[in-house]
Amino acid sequence: MAPAPVSVRHSVLTPSLTNRTLLRAFLLTAVAFFAAHPARCSLTLDDSILIAPSQLSNGSPFLITVSLPNPALSVTGNWQSHQISFFPNSDRHTWYALAGVDVELTPGNYPLTIEADLKDKTHQTLHQQLTIETAPYLQVPLTVPDKFVQPDPKSLRQIAADKIVKDKAFATSAAKPLWTGNFLPPLRLAPQSDSFGNQRLFNGKVASVHRGLDYHAKLHTPVAAINSGRVVLARPLYFEGGCVIIDHGLGLMSVYMHLSKIEVSAGRRVRRGQIIALSGASGRATGPHLHLGVRWQGSYLDPAKLYEIQLPTTTPLRAR
Ligand SMILES: [Zn+2]
């Protein structure tokens, strides 16, 4: 197995004694490295990376499929400073990861880098440039009770305590996918309302980006888990009202808000389609509805776009 060539740009190194010494030390180190690590390192810019959907905008979730010539021991990626962990199919030639474009990312071109350690002790680095287009998000004025726009000191203490609880729930995610197959809407019949990504003006004062999808749902409509996972939070919060958070593994979580009744508890495993709660109007809500958020490593993604991605089946999870 031939070591990768080591190239040195001589124009950078002037032939002073110090630089000649440095150059010799560098070459000796490089030779020693490749003698000790007889791995072939290659740089690939081909079509071994497949991104679905092919068009991305801010708020898009996406599936990365990596096809390798040989089985791999591990595959990792880097995207927007996020570390991406891939999982394999049975032959370990094909690896998958779900990732996303933050709703507030400025559209443009951004690099995706993937590193693969193959079973034959070779290493591959794959590169792809992802183009992020502008999603057509709107500005929407809304009216809610003043206590949600200018909370009093007691409410501010509650909001601060809620943040600690949520940060803890978001802090750890399973090291493997807990989901299997496509994600499904939490309410099959209720229509989606306020679009994901809209800029919202609460009482004309506070602007925020809507980081989820709202469903018109009558009070007490059964709410289903959008995929399998483990419940990491199930309790009332100030803004969110009755809230459930499900970890789907590898940094992906779904968040259900304004619930009137919660039917699961933290720590419990749930199946895709399992009823986890009843919808309501609790917390900062303009009326009865379900708010669904999809969060990947701190970035909020459009749930409607997640349903459209054809996903591989992973090991199914049994509910307890
Ligand atoms: Zn909402």
Boltz pocket constraint, residues with backbone or C-beta under 6 A from the ligand:
constraints:
  - pocket:
      binder: B
      contacts: [[A, 194], [A, 210], [A, 212], [A, 213], [A, 214], [A, 290], [A, 291], [A, 292]]
      max_distance: 6.0
